[in-house]
């Protein structure tokens, strides 16, 4: 588990292009691929306790950009003429000043080098996907254990108490 002050900055479209399951969805409907990515990262955030900020490139779309919460994630659409890389670099610098451990998830080698120079830790798209899959399996194992382990009273009480309870159940007390 990561510490609460850890932050993961994710290049959203880089993950969609790099993860086969999302790439296939994105070929049909980019909005569905974004939603699925956010669901996966919300699970990751919940399991690890790491704050996740997902940045989507909107530099060719007119507008001022936007930031909002979805699934408790912070989602950023860059402003006009700002790339996701530039936004991630800016956020990495700002967050590093607040004494946070910054992780940047992208498979863009140039972006990894720049953010590493700013003190962030690098994580490729493949590494993040493997972590998400491992976390999913760990959650499934925990749920499975919870359903098979029962906290039964019968095995934890003496025979004398058991007999008294049985008489009480039958109305003989």
Residue pairs with C-beta under 8 A, 6 or more apart in sequence:
1 48
1 49
2 48
2 49
2 50
2 101
3 49
3 101
4 49
4 51
5 99
5 100
5 101
6 48
6 49
6 50
6 51
6 100
6 101
6 102
6 103
7 50
7 51
7 52
7 53
7 95
7 100
7 101
7 102
7 103
8 44
8 45
8 50
8 51
8 52
8 53
8 103
8 104
8 105
8 123
9 53
9 55
9 88
9 91
9 92
9 95
9 102
9 103
9 104
9 105
9 115
9 120
10 41
10 52
10 53
10 54
10 55
10 105
10 106
10 128
11 55
11 57
11 84
11 85
11 88
11 104
11 105
11 106
11 108
11 111
12 34
12 37
12 54
12 55
12 56
12 57
12 84
13 56
13 57
13 84
14 84
14 105
14 106
14 107
14 108
14 125
15 22
15 37
15 105
15 125
15 128
15 129
16 22
16 23
16 26
16 30
16 33
16 34
16 37
17 23
17 26
18 107
18 125
18 126
18 129
19 37
19 125
19 129
21 36
22 33
22 36
22 37
23 33
25 32
25 33
25 36
26 32
26 33
34 56
37 54
38 54
38 70
38 71
38 73
38 75
39 71
40 132
41 52
41 54
41 71
41 73
41 132
42 52
42 70
42 71
42 72
42 73
43 132
43 135
43 136
43 139
44 50
44 52
44 128
44 131
44 132
44 135
45 51
45 52
45 72
45 73
46 72
47 135
47 138
47 139
48 135
50 103
51 74
52 73
52 74
53 73
53 74
53 75
53 76
53 91
54 73
54 74
54 75
54 76
55 76
55 78
55 84
55 87
55 88
55 91
56 75
56 76
56 77
56 78
56 84
57 78
57 83
57 84
58 65
58 77
58 78
58 79
58 80
58 82
59 78
59 79
59 80
59 81
59 82
59 83
59 84
61 77
61 80
62 80
63 79
63 80
64 79
64 80
65 76
65 77
65 78
65 79
65 80
65 82
66 76
66 77
67 74
67 75
67 76
67 77
68 74
68 75
69 75
76 87
76 91
78 84
78 86
78 87
85 106
85 108
85 110
85 111
85 114
88 104
88 106
88 111
88 115
89 111
89 114
89 115
89 118
92 102
92 104
92 115
92 118
92 119
92 120
93 118
95 102
96 102
96 118
96 119
96 120
101 121
102 115
102 118
102 119
102 120
102 121
103 120
103 121
103 122
103 123
104 111
104 112
104 115
104 116
104 120
104 121
104 122
104 123
105 123
105 124
105 125
105 127
105 128
106 112
106 115
106 123
106 124
106 125
107 124
107 125
107 126
112 122
112 124
115 122
116 122
154 162
157 165
164 173
167 173
